[in-house]
């Protein structure tokens, strides 16, 4: 189990979140360089997958990034450092529109995108000589759990274990948390600065796809999801999307080892919405809920701290789930 204690000079979930994403070390002095493959999707679009291949036959670990993340995110770079140390092949698939180039189809990605996850994992499994070890961060972790829940018994043919890291498995509770107070002023604004221009570029590709002026005026993720994410991906509205895409109500459907890791001071994921052991309903699920760590943070060690302890603990668990 991850035994995490924050540095004394980084008190609170906000500090641990922001420092880890911007200033903490990632396990290498220079950014890791990846080999990129572009895959054509069944619906005529594309995704980009970044790899660091091992020099020998070795386990494959797959990392699904979070909202507006990529292989350049601090946590992805830290996972790359840990995969390199173990001699494992690492694959980081990018959700549509997150690899630096706008995708083509009139859709993007969302927290319950389990069909896309399944298609990606099936292609990667065909290239590995053993079942995959799969982790997802934040949004990517919720979508990963939804894939495993929908796949049921068949999931273990593709993955040996899955890990969801700081994932918003109760999307309604998390949407409310990020939509108020400090989180609204900092994190909501940060996400919308990236998401709104992408959505408006999508409108240029497909004029009339949504109400452009209302989206420009959107001030929180609830409004954005109501205008863009929900209707473009087959949901009636934000409430329908958040309810159907959340992984928490379906944890009992998991049929392979699954780690659900959430810091209890995560500004995005309120501790009150986290599942208890009695609520899980599946012997396959392991809950890790350290008191601190922030959102995909867990900076540790002396100044300026580093963020490799959490990826190391997750990869250790994926290799030997218990």
C-alpha positions as CSV (number, residue, x, y, z in Angstrom):
1,X,0.0,0.0,0.0
2,X,1.2,3.5,-0.8
3,X,2.4,5.0,2.5
4,X,2.5,8.7,1.7
5,X,3.4,11.6,3.9
6,X,3.6,15.0,2.3
7,X,6.7,17.3,2.9
8,X,6.1,19.6,5.7
9,X,6.5,22.6,3.4
10,X,3.6,21.4,1.2
11,X,0.5,21.4,3.4
12,X,-2.9,20.8,1.9
13,X,-4.3,19.3,-1.3
14,X,-4.1,22.4,-3.4
15,X,-0.4,22.9,-2.7
16,X,0.4,19.2,-3.3
17,X,-1.6,19.2,-6.6
18,X,-0.1,22.4,-8.1
19,X,3.5,21.8,-7.0
20,X,3.5,18.3,-8.4
21,X,2.1,19.4,-11.8
22,X,4.5,22.4,-12.2
23,X,7.7,22.3,-10.1
24,X,8.4,18.8,-8.7
25,X,11.0,16.5,-10.3
26,X,9.7,13.8,-12.7
27,X,12.5,11.2,-12.5
28,X,14.7,12.6,-15.3
29,X,16.7,15.8,-15.9
30,X,15.3,16.1,-19.5
31,X,11.8,15.2,-20.7
32,X,11.4,11.6,-22.0
33,X,11.2,11.3,-25.7
34,X,8.7,8.9,-27.2
35,X,8.1,7.1,-30.5
36,X,4.7,8.1,-31.9
37,X,2.4,6.0,-33.9
38,X,-0.8,7.3,-35.5
39,X,-3.7,4.8,-35.7
40,X,-6.7,5.2,-37.9
41,X,-9.9,4.6,-35.9
42,X,-12.9,2.6,-37.2
43,X,-14.9,5.8,-37.7
44,X,-12.4,7.5,-40.0
45,X,-10.6,9.5,-37.3
46,X,-7.2,9.0,-35.7
47,X,-5.5,8.8,-32.4
48,X,-1.8,9.1,-31.5
49,X,0.0,6.6,-29.3
50,X,3.4,7.4,-27.7
51,X,5.7,4.5,-26.9
52,X,9.0,3.8,-25.1
53,X,9.9,0.3,-26.2
54,X,12.0,-2.0,-24.0
55,X,15.1,-3.5,-25.6
56,X,13.9,-7.1,-24.8
57,X,10.7,-9.0,-24.3
58,X,9.2,-7.4,-21.2
59,X,5.9,-6.5,-19.7
60,X,3.8,-3.8,-21.3
61,X,2.3,-1.0,-19.2
62,X,-0.4,1.3,-20.7
63,X,-1.1,4.7,-19.2
64,X,-4.3,6.6,-20.0
65,X,-4.0,10.3,-19.3
66,X,-6.4,12.7,-17.6
67,X,-8.5,15.6,-18.8
68,X,-6.5,17.6,-21.3
69,X,-3.4,15.6,-20.4
70,X,-0.8,14.0,-22.7
71,X,2.5,12.1,-22.6
72,X,4.1,15.4,-21.6
73,X,2.1,15.7,-18.4
74,X,4.2,15.5,-15.2
75,X,2.6,12.2,-14.1
76,X,3.2,10.6,-17.6
77,X,6.8,11.6,-17.5
78,X,7.2,10.1,-14.0
79,X,5.6,6.9,-15.2
80,X,8.0,6.8,-18.1
81,X,10.9,7.1,-15.7
82,X,9.6,4.2,-13.6
83,X,8.9,2.0,-16.7
84,X,12.4,2.8,-17.9
85,X,13.9,1.8,-14.6
86,X,12.1,-1.6,-14.8
87,X,12.9,-2.2,-18.4
88,X,9.2,-2.3,-19.4
89,X,7.5,-1.1,-22.6
90,X,5.3,1.9,-21.9
91,X,2.4,3.0,-24.2
92,X,0.5,6.3,-23.7
93,X,-2.5,6.5,-25.9
94,X,-3.8,10.0,-26.4
95,X,-7.5,10.6,-26.3
96,X,-8.8,12.4,-29.4
97,X,-7.5,15.9,-29.7
98,X,-5.0,15.6,-26.9
99,X,-1.8,14.8,-28.9
100,X,-1.3,18.3,-30.3
101,X,-3.5,18.0,-33.3
102,X,-7.2,18.3,-33.6
103,X,-9.0,15.1,-34.5
104,X,-11.3,14.9,-37.5
105,X,-14.6,13.4,-36.3
106,X,-17.5,15.4,-34.7
107,X,-16.6,14.0,-31.3
108,X,-13.8,14.3,-28.7
109,X,-13.5,12.2,-25.6
110,X,-15.2,11.8,-22.2
111,X,-14.9,10.2,-18.8
112,X,-16.9,7.1,-19.8
113,X,-15.2,6.5,-23.2
114,X,-14.9,2.7,-22.5
115,X,-15.5,1.6,-26.1
116,X,-12.4,3.7,-27.2
117,X,-10.4,2.2,-24.3
118,X,-11.4,-1.3,-25.4
119,X,-10.4,-0.8,-29.0
120,X,-7.0,0.7,-27.9
121,X,-6.3,-2.1,-25.5
122,X,-7.2,-4.8,-27.9
123,X,-4.7,-3.5,-30.4
124,X,-2.0,-3.2,-27.8
125,X,-2.7,-6.7,-26.4
126,X,-2.2,-8.2,-29.9
127,X,1.4,-6.9,-29.8
128,X,2.3,-8.0,-26.3
129,X,3.3,-11.5,-25.4
130,X,1.4,-11.3,-22.1
131,X,-1.6,-9.5,-20.6
132,X,-1.2,-5.7,-20.2
133,X,-0.8,-3.8,-17.0
134,X,-3.0,-0.7,-17.3
135,X,-3.3,2.5,-15.4
136,X,-5.5,5.5,-15.9
137,X,-5.1,8.9,-14.3
138,X,-8.1,11.0,-13.3
139,X,-10.5,11.0,-16.3
140,X,-8.5,8.2,-17.9
141,X,-8.8,6.1,-14.7
142,X,-12.6,6.4,-14.6
143,X,-12.9,5.5,-18.3
144,X,-10.6,2.5,-17.7
145,X,-12.7,1.2,-14.8
146,X,-15.8,1.6,-17.0
147,X,-14.1,-0.5,-19.7
148,X,-13.3,-3.2,-17.2
149,X,-16.8,-3.1,-15.8
150,X,-18.4,-3.4,-19.2
151,X,-16.0,-6.2,-20.3
152,X,-16.6,-8.3,-17.2
153,X,-14.9,-11.6,-17.2
154,X,-13.4,-10.9,-20.7
155,X,-11.3,-8.0,-19.3
156,X,-8.7,-10.4,-17.8
157,X,-7.9,-11.7,-21.3
158,X,-6.6,-8.2,-22.2
159,X,-5.3,-6.9,-18.9
160,X,-3.8,-8.6,-15.8
161,X,-4.7,-5.7,-13.6
162,X,-5.9,-2.1,-13.8
163,X,-5.3,1.0,-11.6
164,X,-7.4,4.1,-11.4
165,X,-5.4,7.1,-10.0
166,X,-7.2,10.1,-8.5
167,X,-10.2,9.3,-10.7
168,X,-13.5,11.1,-10.5
169,X,-15.5,7.9,-10.1
170,X,-18.5,10.0,-8.8
171,X,-18.7,12.6,-11.6
172,X,-21.5,14.6,-10.1
173,X,-19.7,15.0,-6.7
174,X,-16.5,15.9,-8.5
175,X,-18.2,18.3,-10.9
176,X,-19.7,20.1,-8.0
177,X,-16.4,20.3,-6.2
178,X,-14.4,21.7,-9.1
179,X,-17.2,24.2,-9.8
180,X,-16.9,26.2,-6.5
181,X,-14.5,28.3,-4.5
182,X,-10.7,28.1,-5.2
183,X,-11.1,25.1,-7.5
184,X,-13.5,27.1,-9.7
185,X,-11.1,30.0,-9.9
186,X,-8.0,28.0,-10.6
187,X,-8.7,24.5,-12.0
188,X,-11.9,25.2,-13.9
189,X,-10.4,28.2,-15.6
190,X,-7.3,26.2,-16.4
191,X,-9.3,23.4,-18.1
192,X,-11.6,25.8,-20.0
193,X,-8.6,27.7,-21.4
194,X,-7.7,24.5,-23.2
195,X,-11.1,22.9,-23.8
196,X,-13.0,25.9,-25.2
197,X,-10.6,26.7,-28.1
198,X,-10.6,23.0,-29.1
199,X,-14.4,22.9,-29.0
200,X,-14.5,26.1,-31.1
201,X,-12.0,24.6,-33.6
202,X,-14.3,21.6,-33.7
203,X,-17.2,23.9,-34.6
204,X,-15.1,25.2,-37.5
205,X,-14.7,21.6,-38.8
206,X,-18.4,20.9,-38.3
207,X,-20.4,24.2,-38.4
208,X,-23.5,24.0,-36.3
209,X,-22.3,21.1,-34.2
210,X,-23.4,23.0,-31.0
211,X,-24.4,26.5,-29.9
212,X,-21.1,28.3,-30.4
213,X,-22.1,31.5,-28.6
214,X,-23.4,29.7,-25.5
215,X,-20.2,27.6,-25.3
216,X,-18.1,30.8,-25.5
217,X,-20.0,32.1,-22.5
218,X,-19.6,28.8,-20.5
219,X,-18.0,29.5,-17.1
220,X,-17.8,26.0,-15.6
221,X,-17.5,22.3,-16.6
222,X,-21.2,21.7,-16.0
223,X,-22.1,24.2,-18.7
224,X,-19.3,23.0,-21.0
225,X,-20.4,19.3,-20.6
226,X,-24.1,20.3,-21.2
227,X,-23.3,22.1,-24.5
228,X,-20.4,20.0,-25.8
229,X,-19.4,16.8,-24.1
230,X,-22.8,15.3,-23.4
231,X,-24.6,15.9,-26.7
232,X,-21.6,15.0,-28.9
233,X,-21.2,11.6,-27.2
234,X,-24.7,10.4,-26.9
235,X,-25.9,11.7,-23.6
236,X,-29.0,13.8,-23.0
237,X,-27.4,16.4,-20.8
238,X,-24.7,16.9,-18.1
239,X,-26.7,14.9,-15.5
240,X,-27.2,12.0,-17.8
241,X,-23.5,12.0,-18.7
242,X,-22.2,12.3,-15.2
243,X,-24.6,9.5,-14.0
244,X,-23.9,7.0,-16.8
245,X,-20.2,7.6,-17.1
246,X,-19.3,7.3,-13.3
247,X,-17.5,4.1,-12.3
248,X,-18.4,4.2,-8.6
249,X,-21.9,2.6,-9.0
250,X,-20.5,-0.4,-10.9
251,X,-17.5,-1.4,-8.9
252,X,-19.1,-4.8,-8.1
253,X,-18.9,-5.6,-11.8
254,X,-15.1,-5.7,-11.8
255,X,-13.7,-9.2,-12.5
256,X,-10.0,-8.5,-12.5
257,X,-7.6,-7.0,-9.9
258,X,-8.4,-3.3,-9.7
259,X,-6.6,-0.6,-7.7
260,X,-8.6,2.5,-6.9
261,X,-6.2,5.2,-5.5
262,X,-7.5,8.5,-4.2
263,X,-6.0,11.0,-1.8
264,X,-8.6,12.1,0.8
265,X,-7.5,15.7,0.3
266,X,-7.9,15.7,-3.5
267,X,-9.5,19.1,-4.4
268,X,-11.2,17.5,-7.4
269,X,-12.5,14.3,-5.7
270,X,-14.2,14.9,-2.3
271,X,-13.4,12.4,0.3
272,X,-17.1,12.1,1.1
273,X,-17.8,10.6,-2.3
274,X,-15.1,7.9,-2.1
275,X,-16.2,4.3,-1.7
276,X,-15.8,2.4,1.5
277,X,-14.7,-1.2,1.6
278,X,-18.3,-2.2,2.4
279,X,-19.6,-0.4,-0.6
280,X,-17.3,-2.0,-3.2
281,X,-19.0,-5.3,-3.5
282,X,-16.2,-7.0,-5.4
283,X,-13.2,-9.0,-4.0
284,X,-11.1,-7.8,-6.9
285,X,-11.0,-4.2,-5.8
286,X,-8.3,-2.7,-3.6
287,X,-8.8,0.8,-2.2
288,X,-5.9,3.0,-1.4
289,X,-7.0,6.3,0.3
290,X,-4.0,8.1,1.9
291,X,-4.9,11.2,3.9
292,X,-2.9,13.5,1.6
293,X,-1.4,13.7,-1.8
294,X,-3.7,16.1,-3.7
295,X,-4.9,15.4,-7.2
296,X,-2.3,13.3,-9.0
297,X,0.3,14.9,-6.7
298,X,2.0,12.9,-4.0
299,X,5.2,15.0,-4.2
300,X,7.8,13.5,-1.8
301,X,11.4,13.9,-0.7
302,X,13.6,17.0,0.0
303,X,13.2,20.3,-1.9
304,X,12.1,20.6,-4.6
305,X,10.5,17.1,-4.2
306,X,9.7,14.6,-6.9
307,X,6.6,12.7,-8.1
308,X,8.0,9.2,-8.8
309,X,6.9,7.5,-5.6
310,X,3.3,7.2,-6.6
311,X,4.0,5.8,-10.1
312,X,6.5,3.4,-8.6
313,X,4.0,2.2,-6.0
314,X,1.3,1.8,-8.7
315,X,3.6,-0.2,-11.1
316,X,4.7,-2.4,-8.2
317,X,1.1,-3.2,-7.4
318,X,0.2,-3.8,-11.1
319,X,3.0,-6.3,-11.3
320,X,1.9,-8.1,-8.1
321,X,-1.7,-7.1,-7.4
322,X,-3.0,-8.2,-4.0
